[in-house]
């Protein structure tokens, strides 16, 4: 949970800007994007295996 205490003599625009930065730093925005659509478990497993394959290929290329 993100809490923002509005400072004395702080404009609404400044408070909103600070709130956006807090949300970005906490990873809430990234989590919201990830949960925006439901992905079937088979799709997520396939995506993870493809990503692992790319990682392995990249490390093999860099190690030579």
N, CA, C and O atoms as a CHARMM CRD file, in Angstrom:
* protein
*
  256
    1    1 UNK  N      0.83900  -1.17100   0.00000 PROA 1      0.00000
    2    1 UNK  CA     0.00000   0.00000   0.00000 PROA 1      0.00000
    3    1 UNK  C      0.89000   1.24100   0.00000 PROA 1      0.00000
    4    1 UNK  O      1.89700   1.29800   0.70600 PROA 1      0.00000
    5    2 UNK  N      0.51100   2.21000  -0.78400 PROA 2      0.00000
    6    2 UNK  CA     1.26200   3.45900  -0.89100 PROA 2      0.00000
    7    2 UNK  C      0.53300   4.52200  -0.09800 PROA 2      0.00000
    8    2 UNK  O     -0.66700   4.73400  -0.27500 PROA 2      0.00000
    9    3 UNK  N      1.26700   5.18900   0.77600 PROA 3      0.00000
   10    3 UNK  CA     0.69100   6.29200   1.54000 PROA 3      0.00000
   11    3 UNK  C      1.44900   7.55100   1.18900 PROA 3      0.00000
   12    3 UNK  O      2.67600   7.54800   1.08800 PROA 3      0.00000
   13    4 UNK  N      0.70800   8.62200   1.00400 PROA 4      0.00000
   14    4 UNK  CA     1.30400   9.90900   0.67100 PROA 4      0.00000
   15    4 UNK  C      0.73300  10.95200   1.61600 PROA 4      0.00000
   16    4 UNK  O     -0.47800  11.17100   1.65400 PROA 4      0.00000
   17    5 UNK  N      1.60100  11.58800   2.37100 PROA 5      0.00000
   18    5 UNK  CA     1.18100  12.65600   3.26100 PROA 5      0.00000
   19    5 UNK  C      1.41700  13.96800   2.52700 PROA 5      0.00000
   20    5 UNK  O      2.54200  14.27800   2.13300 PROA 5      0.00000
   21    6 UNK  N      0.35700  14.72800   2.35000 PROA 6      0.00000
   22    6 UNK  CA     0.46500  16.00200   1.63900 PROA 6      0.00000
   23    6 UNK  C      1.12000  17.01000   2.56100 PROA 6      0.00000
   24    6 UNK  O      0.69600  17.21400   3.69800 PROA 6      0.00000
   25    7 UNK  N      2.16600  17.63400   2.03900 PROA 7      0.00000
   26    7 UNK  CA     2.93300  18.60000   2.83400 PROA 7      0.00000
   27    7 UNK  C      2.20900  19.93800   2.90400 PROA 7      0.00000
   28    7 UNK  O      1.31400  20.22400   2.10800 PROA 7      0.00000
   29    8 UNK  N      2.61800  20.75300   3.87700 PROA 8      0.00000
   30    8 UNK  CA     2.06000  22.10400   3.99600 PROA 8      0.00000
   31    8 UNK  C      2.40900  22.91800   2.75900 PROA 8      0.00000
   32    8 UNK  O      3.53200  22.86200   2.25900 PROA 8      0.00000
   33    9 UNK  N      1.44800  23.66200   2.27900 PROA 9      0.00000
   34    9 UNK  CA     1.61500  24.55100   1.13000 PROA 9      0.00000
   35    9 UNK  C      2.06800  23.81300  -0.13400 PROA 9      0.00000
   36    9 UNK  O      2.73600  24.39400  -0.98900 PROA 9      0.00000
   37   10 UNK  N      1.70500  22.54500  -0.24900 PROA 10     0.00000
   38   10 UNK  CA     2.02400  21.77600  -1.45500 PROA 10     0.00000
   39   10 UNK  C      0.80200  21.78600  -2.36700 PROA 10     0.00000
   40   10 UNK  O     -0.31500  21.51800  -1.92300 PROA 10     0.00000
   41   11 UNK  N      1.01900  22.09300  -3.63500 PROA 11     0.00000
   42   11 UNK  CA    -0.10700  22.13300  -4.56200 PROA 11     0.00000
   43   11 UNK  C     -0.55800  20.70700  -4.87600 PROA 11     0.00000
   44   11 UNK  O      0.16500  19.73800  -4.64500 PROA 11     0.00000
   45   12 UNK  N     -1.75600  20.61400  -5.40100 PROA 12     0.00000
   46   12 UNK  CA    -2.30900  19.31200  -5.77800 PROA 12     0.00000
   47   12 UNK  C     -1.45300  18.67900  -6.87600 PROA 12     0.00000
   48   12 UNK  O     -1.22300  17.46900  -6.86700 PROA 12     0.00000
   49   13 UNK  N     -0.98400  19.49200  -7.81600 PROA 13     0.00000
   50   13 UNK  CA    -0.17300  18.96900  -8.91500 PROA 13     0.00000
   51   13 UNK  C      1.11300  18.33300  -8.38600 PROA 13     0.00000
   52   13 UNK  O      1.51600  17.26800  -8.85300 PROA 13     0.00000
   53   14 UNK  N      1.75500  18.97900  -7.42000 PROA 14     0.00000
   54   14 UNK  CA     2.98400  18.43600  -6.83500 PROA 14     0.00000
   55   14 UNK  C      2.70100  17.13200  -6.09300 PROA 14     0.00000
   56   14 UNK  O      3.48000  16.18300  -6.18100 PROA 14     0.00000
   57   15 UNK  N      1.59700  17.08600  -5.36900 PROA 15     0.00000
   58   15 UNK  CA     1.23500  15.87800  -4.62500 PROA 15     0.00000
   59   15 UNK  C      0.94100  14.72600  -5.58100 PROA 15     0.00000
   60   15 UNK  O      1.34900  13.59200  -5.33400 PROA 15     0.00000
   61   16 UNK  N      0.23800  15.01500  -6.66500 PROA 16     0.00000
   62   16 UNK  CA    -0.06600  13.97800  -7.65300 PROA 16     0.00000
   63   16 UNK  C      1.22000  13.49300  -8.30800 PROA 16     0.00000
   64   16 UNK  O      1.36600  12.29600  -8.55600 PROA 16     0.00000
   65   17 UNK  N      2.14300  14.38200  -8.59100 PROA 17     0.00000
   66   17 UNK  CA     3.42100  14.00300  -9.19200 PROA 17     0.00000
   67   17 UNK  C      4.20200  13.07900  -8.24900 PROA 17     0.00000
   68   17 UNK  O      4.76400  12.07000  -8.67600 PROA 17     0.00000
   69   18 UNK  N      4.22800  13.44300  -6.95900 PROA 18     0.00000
   70   18 UNK  CA     4.92000  12.59500  -5.97900 PROA 18     0.00000
   71   18 UNK  C      4.24200  11.23300  -5.85300 PROA 18     0.00000
   72   18 UNK  O      4.90900  10.20900  -5.70900 PROA 18     0.00000
   73   19 UNK  N      2.88900  11.23200  -5.91000 PROA 19     0.00000
   74   19 UNK  CA     2.14400   9.97500  -5.82800 PROA 19     0.00000
   75   19 UNK  C      2.46800   9.06400  -7.00500 PROA 19     0.00000
   76   19 UNK  O      2.67000   7.86300  -6.82500 PROA 19     0.00000
   77   20 UNK  N      2.51800   9.62400  -8.19800 PROA 20     0.00000
   78   20 UNK  CA     2.85400   8.83200  -9.38900 PROA 20     0.00000
   79   20 UNK  C      4.23900   8.22400  -9.27300 PROA 20     0.00000
   80   20 UNK  O      4.44300   7.06700  -9.64100 PROA 20     0.00000
   81   21 UNK  N      5.19700   8.99800  -8.76200 PROA 21     0.00000
   82   21 UNK  CA     6.56300   8.48500  -8.58900 PROA 21     0.00000
   83   21 UNK  C      6.58400   7.34200  -7.57300 PROA 21     0.00000
   84   21 UNK  O      7.26700   6.33900  -7.77500 PROA 21     0.00000
   85   22 UNK  N      5.83200   7.49900  -6.48300 PROA 22     0.00000
   86   22 UNK  CA     5.75600   6.43700  -5.47300 PROA 22     0.00000
   87   22 UNK  C      5.18200   5.15100  -6.05600 PROA 22     0.00000
   88   22 UNK  O      5.70700   4.06300  -5.81800 PROA 22     0.00000
   89   23 UNK  N      4.10700   5.28400  -6.81600 PROA 23     0.00000
   90   23 UNK  CA     3.46000   4.12100  -7.42300 PROA 23     0.00000
   91   23 UNK  C      4.42900   3.44500  -8.38800 PROA 23     0.00000
   92   23 UNK  O      4.51600   2.21700  -8.42300 PROA 23     0.00000
   93   24 UNK  N      5.15200   4.23500  -9.16600 PROA 24     0.00000
   94   24 UNK  CA     6.11300   3.69400 -10.12300 PROA 24     0.00000
   95   24 UNK  C      7.23200   2.94400  -9.40500 PROA 24     0.00000
   96   24 UNK  O      7.60900   1.84700  -9.81800 PROA 24     0.00000
   97   25 UNK  N      7.76000   3.52600  -8.34000 PROA 25     0.00000
   98   25 UNK  CA     8.86300   2.90600  -7.58500 PROA 25     0.00000
   99   25 UNK  C      8.44000   1.61800  -6.89400 PROA 25     0.00000
  100   25 UNK  O      9.23800   0.68700  -6.78200 PROA 25     0.00000
  101   26 UNK  N      7.20300   1.55100  -6.43200 PROA 26     0.00000
  102   26 UNK  CA     6.72700   0.36300  -5.71300 PROA 26     0.00000
  103   26 UNK  C      6.40100  -0.79000  -6.66300 PROA 26     0.00000
  104   26 UNK  O      6.21800  -1.92200  -6.21400 PROA 26     0.00000
  105   27 UNK  N      6.32800  -0.52300  -7.95500 PROA 27     0.00000
  106   27 UNK  CA     6.03400  -1.58300  -8.91200 PROA 27     0.00000
  107   27 UNK  C      4.55700  -1.86700  -9.08500 PROA 27     0.00000
  108   27 UNK  O      4.18900  -2.87700  -9.68400 PROA 27     0.00000
  109   28 UNK  N      3.71400  -1.00100  -8.57600 PROA 28     0.00000
  110   28 UNK  CA     2.27200  -1.21400  -8.66800 PROA 28     0.00000
  111   28 UNK  C      1.81200  -1.09000 -10.11800 PROA 28     0.00000
  112   28 UNK  O      0.94700  -1.84300 -10.56600 PROA 28     0.00000
  113   29 UNK  N      2.38600  -0.14900 -10.84300 PROA 29     0.00000
  114   29 UNK  CA     1.99200   0.07100 -12.23200 PROA 29     0.00000
  115   29 UNK  C      2.32900  -1.15100 -13.09400 PROA 29     0.00000
  116   29 UNK  O      1.53100  -1.57400 -13.93000 PROA 29     0.00000
  117   30 UNK  N      3.51300  -1.70200 -12.87600 PROA 30     0.00000
  118   30 UNK  CA     3.93800  -2.88400 -13.61300 PROA 30     0.00000
  119   30 UNK  C      3.03600  -4.07600 -13.29800 PROA 30     0.00000
  120   30 UNK  O      2.67700  -4.85200 -14.18400 PROA 30     0.00000
  121   31 UNK  N      2.68100  -4.20400 -12.03200 PROA 31     0.00000
  122   31 UNK  CA     1.80400  -5.29300 -11.60200 PROA 31     0.00000
  123   31 UNK  C      0.41100  -5.14900 -12.23200 PROA 31     0.00000
  124   31 UNK  O     -0.19500  -6.14400 -12.63000 PROA 31     0.00000
  125   32 UNK  N     -0.08600  -3.93300 -12.31900 PROA 32     0.00000
  126   32 UNK  CA    -1.39400  -3.69600 -12.93100 PROA 32     0.00000
  127   32 UNK  C     -1.37600  -4.08600 -14.40200 PROA 32     0.00000
  128   32 UNK  O     -2.31800  -4.71000 -14.89200 PROA 32     0.00000
  129   33 UNK  N     -0.30600  -3.72100 -15.11100 PROA 33     0.00000
  130   33 UNK  CA    -0.20600  -4.08600 -16.51900 PROA 33     0.00000
  131   33 UNK  C     -0.15900  -5.60000 -16.67600 PROA 33     0.00000
  132   33 UNK  O     -0.76700  -6.15600 -17.59100 PROA 33     0.00000
  133   34 UNK  N      0.56800  -6.26600 -15.77800 PROA 34     0.00000
  134   34 UNK  CA     0.70100  -7.71900 -15.85100 PROA 34     0.00000
  135   34 UNK  C     -0.64600  -8.40800 -15.61800 PROA 34     0.00000
  136   34 UNK  O     -0.92400  -9.44000 -16.22700 PROA 34     0.00000
  137   35 UNK  N     -1.46500  -7.85700 -14.76100 PROA 35     0.00000
  138   35 UNK  CA    -2.75500  -8.46900 -14.41100 PROA 35     0.00000
  139   35 UNK  C     -3.91400  -7.94900 -15.25500 PROA 35     0.00000
  140   35 UNK  O     -5.06600  -8.31200 -15.01800 PROA 35     0.00000
  141   36 UNK  N     -3.61700  -7.10600 -16.23200 PROA 36     0.00000
  142   36 UNK  CA    -4.68000  -6.50100 -17.02200 PROA 36     0.00000
  143   36 UNK  C     -5.49700  -7.55500 -17.77600 PROA 36     0.00000
  144   36 UNK  O     -6.72300  -7.45900 -17.84400 PROA 36     0.00000
  145   37 UNK  N     -4.82700  -8.55100 -18.33800 PROA 37     0.00000
  146   37 UNK  CA    -5.49900  -9.61300 -19.08100 PROA 37     0.00000
  147   37 UNK  C     -5.12800 -10.94400 -18.46800 PROA 37     0.00000
  148   37 UNK  O     -4.01800 -11.12300 -17.96800 PROA 37     0.00000
  149   38 UNK  N     -6.06500 -11.87800 -18.51000 PROA 38     0.00000
  150   38 UNK  CA    -5.79500 -13.20900 -17.97700 PROA 38     0.00000
  151   38 UNK  C     -5.03700 -14.00800 -19.02100 PROA 38     0.00000
  152   38 UNK  O     -5.43900 -14.07300 -20.18300 PROA 38     0.00000
  153   39 UNK  N     -3.94200 -14.61400 -18.60100 PROA 39     0.00000
  154   39 UNK  CA    -3.19000 -15.48800 -19.47800 PROA 39     0.00000
  155   39 UNK  C     -3.30500 -16.91200 -18.98800 PROA 39     0.00000
  156   39 UNK  O     -3.13000 -17.18700 -17.80100 PROA 39     0.00000
  157   40 UNK  N     -3.59800 -17.81700 -19.90100 PROA 40     0.00000
  158   40 UNK  CA    -3.72800 -19.21400 -19.51200 PROA 40     0.00000
  159   40 UNK  C     -2.38100 -19.71700 -19.00000 PROA 40     0.00000
  160   40 UNK  O     -1.33900 -19.24900 -19.46000 PROA 40     0.00000
  161   41 UNK  N     -2.38200 -20.65700 -18.06100 PROA 41     0.00000
  162   41 UNK  CA    -1.11700 -21.18500 -17.53500 PROA 41     0.00000
  163   41 UNK  C     -0.22100 -21.75500 -18.62400 PROA 41     0.00000
  164   41 UNK  O      1.00100 -21.62200 -18.55200 PROA 41     0.00000
  165   42 UNK  N     -0.81700 -22.39300 -19.63900 PROA 42     0.00000
  166   42 UNK  CA     0.01200 -22.95000 -20.71800 PROA 42     0.00000
  167   42 UNK  C      0.72200 -21.83400 -21.48400 PROA 42     0.00000
  168   42 UNK  O      1.87000 -21.99200 -21.90000 PROA 42     0.00000
  169   43 UNK  N      0.03300 -20.70600 -21.66900 PROA 43     0.00000
  170   43 UNK  CA     0.65300 -19.57000 -22.36900 PROA 43     0.00000
  171   43 UNK  C      1.80400 -18.99500 -21.55000 PROA 43     0.00000
  172   43 UNK  O      2.86300 -18.67900 -22.09200 PROA 43     0.00000
  173   44 UNK  N      1.59400 -18.86100 -20.25300 PROA 44     0.00000
  174   44 UNK  CA     2.66100 -18.29200 -19.41900 PROA 44     0.00000
  175   44 UNK  C      3.85200 -19.24500 -19.33800 PROA 44     0.00000
  176   44 UNK  O      4.99800 -18.79500 -19.31900 PROA 44     0.00000
  177   45 UNK  N      3.59900 -20.56300 -19.29100 PROA 45     0.00000
  178   45 UNK  CA     4.69600 -21.53600 -19.28900 PROA 45     0.00000
  179   45 UNK  C      5.47000 -21.46800 -20.59300 PROA 45     0.00000
  180   45 UNK  O      6.69900 -21.52200 -20.59300 PROA 45     0.00000
  181   46 UNK  N      4.75700 -21.34900 -21.70000 PROA 46     0.00000
  182   46 UNK  CA     5.40700 -21.27400 -23.00900 PROA 46     0.00000
  183   46 UNK  C      6.26000 -20.01100 -23.09300 PROA 46     0.00000
  184   46 UNK  O      7.39700 -20.05600 -23.56300 PROA 46     0.00000
  185   47 UNK  N      5.71600 -18.89200 -22.64200 PROA 47     0.00000
  186   47 UNK  CA     6.45600 -17.62700 -22.66600 PROA 47     0.00000
  187   47 UNK  C      7.71400 -17.71900 -21.81100 PROA 47     0.00000
  188   47 UNK  O      8.77100 -17.21900 -22.19800 PROA 47     0.00000
  189   48 UNK  N      7.60100 -18.35700 -20.64700 PROA 48     0.00000
  190   48 UNK  CA     8.75400 -18.50900 -19.75800 PROA 48     0.00000
  191   48 UNK  C      9.82300 -19.39700 -20.38400 PROA 48     0.00000
  192   48 UNK  O     11.01300 -19.10600 -20.26700 PROA 48     0.00000
  193   49 UNK  N      9.41100 -20.48200 -21.05200 PROA 49     0.00000
  194   49 UNK  CA    10.39800 -21.37100 -21.66500 PROA 49     0.00000
  195   49 UNK  C     11.09000 -20.69100 -22.84200 PROA 49     0.00000
  196   49 UNK  O     12.29200 -20.86700 -23.03800 PROA 49     0.00000
  197   50 UNK  N     10.34200 -19.91900 -23.62600 PROA 50     0.00000
  198   50 UNK  CA    10.95500 -19.18100 -24.73000 PROA 50     0.00000
  199   50 UNK  C     11.95900 -18.15500 -24.21300 PROA 50     0.00000
  200   50 UNK  O     13.02800 -17.97200 -24.79600 PROA 50     0.00000
  201   51 UNK  N     11.61100 -17.49900 -23.13200 PROA 51     0.00000
  202   51 UNK  CA    12.52000 -16.51000 -22.55000 PROA 51     0.00000
  203   51 UNK  C     13.78000 -17.18200 -22.01800 PROA 51     0.00000
  204   51 UNK  O     14.87700 -16.64500 -22.17600 PROA 51     0.00000
  205   52 UNK  N     13.64100 -18.34600 -21.39300 PROA 52     0.00000
  206   52 UNK  CA    14.79800 -19.08800 -20.89400 PROA 52     0.00000
  207   52 UNK  C     15.67600 -19.53900 -22.05900 PROA 52     0.00000
  208   52 UNK  O     16.90300 -19.52500 -21.96100 PROA 52     0.00000
  209   53 UNK  N     15.04400 -19.93700 -23.15500 PROA 53     0.00000
  210   53 UNK  CA    15.79000 -20.35200 -24.34400 PROA 53     0.00000
  211   53 UNK  C     16.61300 -19.18600 -24.89500 PROA 53     0.00000
  212   53 UNK  O     17.78300 -19.35000 -25.23900 PROA 53     0.00000
  213   54 UNK  N     15.99100 -18.01200 -24.97500 PROA 54     0.00000
  214   54 UNK  CA    16.70500 -16.82000 -25.46200 PROA 54     0.00000
  215   54 UNK  C     17.87500 -16.47500 -24.54600 PROA 54     0.00000
  216   54 UNK  O     18.96200 -16.13100 -25.00900 PROA 54     0.00000
  217   55 UNK  N     17.63300 -16.57400 -23.23400 PROA 55     0.00000
  218   55 UNK  CA    18.69600 -16.27800 -22.26500 PROA 55     0.00000
  219   55 UNK  C     19.87100 -17.22200 -22.44400 PROA 55     0.00000
  220   55 UNK  O     21.02700 -16.80000 -22.43000 PROA 55     0.00000
  221   56 UNK  N     19.56500 -18.51700 -22.61400 PROA 56     0.00000
  222   56 UNK  CA    20.61000 -19.52900 -22.78100 PROA 56     0.00000
  223   56 UNK  C     21.38500 -19.27900 -24.07000 PROA 56     0.00000
  224   56 UNK  O     22.61200 -19.38200 -24.09000 PROA 56     0.00000
  225   57 UNK  N     20.67500 -18.95500 -25.13500 PROA 57     0.00000
  226   57 UNK  CA    21.32400 -18.68500 -26.41700 PROA 57     0.00000
  227   57 UNK  C     22.24900 -17.47700 -26.30000 PROA 57     0.00000
  228   57 UNK  O     23.36300 -17.48600 -26.82400 PROA 57     0.00000
  229   58 UNK  N     21.78100 -16.44200 -25.61200 PROA 58     0.00000
  230   58 UNK  CA    22.57400 -15.22300 -25.44600 PROA 58     0.00000
  231   58 UNK  C     23.84100 -15.50600 -24.63300 PROA 58     0.00000
  232   58 UNK  O     24.91800 -15.01700 -24.97400 PROA 58     0.00000
  233   59 UNK  N     23.71500 -16.29300 -23.56300 PROA 59     0.00000
  234   59 UNK  CA    24.91200 -16.59000 -22.74000 PROA 59     0.00000
  235   59 UNK  C     25.88700 -17.46100 -23.51500 PROA 59     0.00000
  236   59 UNK  O     27.09900 -17.31000 -23.36500 PROA 59     0.00000
  237   60 UNK  N     25.37200 -18.38400 -24.35600 PROA 60     0.00000
  238   60 UNK  CA    26.27600 -19.21200 -25.18000 PROA 60     0.00000
  239   60 UNK  C     27.03000 -18.34300 -26.16500 PROA 60     0.00000
  240   60 UNK  O     28.22500 -18.54800 -26.37800 PROA 60     0.00000
  241   61 UNK  N     26.35400 -17.37200 -26.77500 PROA 61     0.00000
  242   61 UNK  CA    27.00300 -16.50300 -27.74900 PROA 61     0.00000
  243   61 UNK  C     28.04100 -15.59800 -27.07900 PROA 61     0.00000
  244   61 UNK  O     29.10300 -15.33700 -27.64500 PROA 61     0.00000
  245   62 UNK  N     27.73200 -15.13000 -25.89300 PROA 62     0.00000
  246   62 UNK  CA    28.64700 -14.22600 -25.20900 PROA 62     0.00000
  247   62 UNK  C     29.85400 -14.95100 -24.61200 PROA 62     0.00000
  248   62 UNK  O     30.91300 -14.34700 -24.44100 PROA 62     0.00000
  249   63 UNK  N     29.70700 -16.22600 -24.29700 PROA 63     0.00000
  250   63 UNK  CA    30.80200 -16.95400 -23.66500 PROA 63     0.00000
  251   63 UNK  C     31.86900 -17.37800 -24.66000 PROA 63     0.00000
  252   63 UNK  O     32.99900 -17.65600 -24.25900 PROA 63     0.00000
  253   64 UNK  N     31.54100 -17.43700 -25.95800 PROA 64     0.00000
  254   64 UNK  CA    32.52900 -17.86300 -26.97300 PROA 64     0.00000
  255   64 UNK  C     33.43900 -16.77400 -27.35200 PROA 64     0.00000
  256   64 UNK  O     34.32100 -16.97000 -28.18800 PROA 64     0.00000
